[in-house]
């Protein structure tokens, strides 16, 4: 019997300073996702997520790419460790974009 599982991604409002730090500390794959996002955005998303030095993480234009980046990093690390594809993916609000990446 094949195991089935679902993955659900969070939406805006789930952000907090330091989110994703354990992944960044432990997995090169997560760091690659953050590097790719920073290059695409033109600013250091890792610094924003880990430190939020300017107090802007809760502003929509920063929250959304930050949550997407962390969610994609979590997804890629998880997908690399699990040999089965999810049966379902879903996301709450902004998390729908993360679900699309996972799908």
Buried (B, 14 or more C-beta within 10 A) or exposed (E): EEEEEEBEBBBBEBBEBEBBBEBBEEBEBBBEBBEBBBEEBEEBBBEBBBEBEEEEBBEEEBBBBBBBBBBBBBBBBBBEEEEEEBEEBBBBBBBEBBBEBBE
